Amino acid sequence: MPLLISLLLLMLSLGTQAEEIPDNEVLTLDDPIPGSLYLEFTDADDLLPKIGDFKIISSLFMSNQLGERWATMTILNQSSSQRLLDRKYIVALFADGEKRHPVDIEHTFYGKEQITLIINFGKSKFPILRTEVRN
């Protein structure tokens, strides 16, 4: 019986440690941007996504107090063939007009596959307004 109690206490302490995340690192959903709102900033670099067979079905934007910007994106491979999604196929537009590719992403899609990915866009004091792909 004492062994059982010791194991239970060990499991509880491990579970508690695994759940501890500093408040400033916790991601929260950013307020949604109205679909009718369209902003076009001047863009000296004219950063565009690489042309591909991907379509964004939906995007939810998240951030934390450290300024990290993330997106939960559902993406569809419109091709009937396998495709590799890398960071150059996606661009995020930030509220200050900056455009940027994700920090790092690589995922292989099967033909016509649709999947939801969590994508890191780095740090910014400005929120993400939208994400783009190009066909």
C-alpha positions in Angstrom: 0.0 0.0 0.0 2.8 2.6 0.8 4.3 1.8 -2.7 0.9 2.6 -4.3 0.7 5.9 -2.5 4.3 6.7 -3.5 3.5 6.0 -7.1 0.4 8.1 -7.0 2.3 11.0 -5.5 5.0 10.7 -8.1 2.5 10.7 -10.9 0.7 13.7 -9.5 4.0 15.7 -9.1 5.0 14.8 -12.7 1.7 15.8 -14.1 1.8 19.1 -12.2 5.3 19.9 -13.5 4.3 19.1 -17.1 1.4 21.6 -17.0 3.4 24.6 -15.6 3.9 27.2 -18.4 4.7 30.8 -17.6 1.7 33.1 -18.1 3.6 35.3 -20.6 4.2 32.2 -22.9 0.6 31.1 -23.0 -0.9 31.7 -26.5 -4.4 33.3 -26.7 -6.6 33.7 -29.7 -6.4 37.2 -31.3 -9.7 38.9 -32.1 -10.9 37.9 -35.6 -10.6 40.4 -38.4 -13.8 41.1 -40.3 -13.8 39.3 -43.7 -14.9 42.5 -45.5 -11.8 44.4 -44.2 -9.1 44.6 -46.8 -5.9 46.5 -46.3 -3.1 46.9 -48.8 0.1 48.5 -47.5 3.1 49.6 -49.6 5.6 46.9 -49.7 9.1 47.7 -50.8 10.1 44.1 -51.0 6.8 43.0 -52.6 7.0 39.7 -50.7 4.7 37.2 -52.3 4.1 33.5 -51.6 5.6 31.0 -54.0 3.0 29.8 -56.6 1.6 26.4 -55.6 -1.4 24.1 -55.3 -2.4 25.1 -51.8 -5.5 26.8 -50.6 -6.1 28.3 -47.1 -9.5 27.0 -45.8 -9.3 28.8 -42.5 -6.9 30.7 -40.2 -7.0 31.5 -36.5 -4.3 33.8 -35.2 -2.7 33.6 -31.7 -0.1 35.5 -29.7 1.3 35.8 -26.3 2.8 38.5 -24.1 6.3 37.9 -25.5 5.1 39.0 -28.9 5.2 35.5 -30.5 2.8 35.3 -33.5 1.3 31.9 -34.5 -1.5 30.8 -36.8 -3.6 27.6 -36.7 -4.3 27.1 -40.4 -6.3 24.5 -42.3 -4.7 24.1 -45.7 -5.8 22.1 -48.7 -3.6 20.6 -51.4 -5.7 21.2 -54.5 -3.5 18.9 -56.6 -4.3 15.2 -57.0 -0.6 14.6 -56.5 1.6 14.7 -53.4 3.0 18.2 -52.6 5.6 19.6 -50.2 4.5 22.7 -48.3 7.5 24.8 -47.2 7.7 28.3 -45.7 7.9 30.0 -49.0 4.3 29.1 -49.9 2.8 31.2 -47.1 3.0 34.9 -46.2 1.5 36.7 -43.3 0.5 40.3 -43.3 1.0 42.1 -40.0 -0.9 45.3 -38.8 2.2 47.5 -39.5 2.2 46.4 -43.2 5.2 44.0 -42.8 4.9 40.7 -44.7 6.8 37.6 -43.7 7.1 33.9 -44.3 6.7 31.5 -41.4 9.8 30.8 -39.3 10.0 27.2 -40.4 7.5 24.7 -41.8 7.7 21.7 -44.0 4.9 19.2 -44.4 4.1 16.7 -47.2 0.5 16.6 -48.3 -1.1 13.7 -50.2 -3.2 14.6 -53.2 -6.4 16.5 -52.2 -5.4 16.2 -48.5 -6.6 18.9 -46.1 -4.8 19.3 -42.8 -4.6 21.8 -39.9 -1.1 23.0 -38.9 0.1 25.3 -36.2 2.6 27.7 -37.8 5.1 30.1 -36.1 5.6 33.5 -37.7 8.1 34.8 -35.2 7.9 37.8 -32.9 6.2 41.1 -33.6 4.5 43.8 -31.6 1.9 43.9 -34.3 -0.8 41.2 -34.8 -1.2 39.1 -37.9 -4.1 40.4 -40.1 -4.2 37.7 -42.7 -2.2 34.9 -44.3 -1.9 34.3 -48.0 -1.0 31.6 -50.5 -0.8 31.9 -54.3 -2.0 29.7 -57.1 
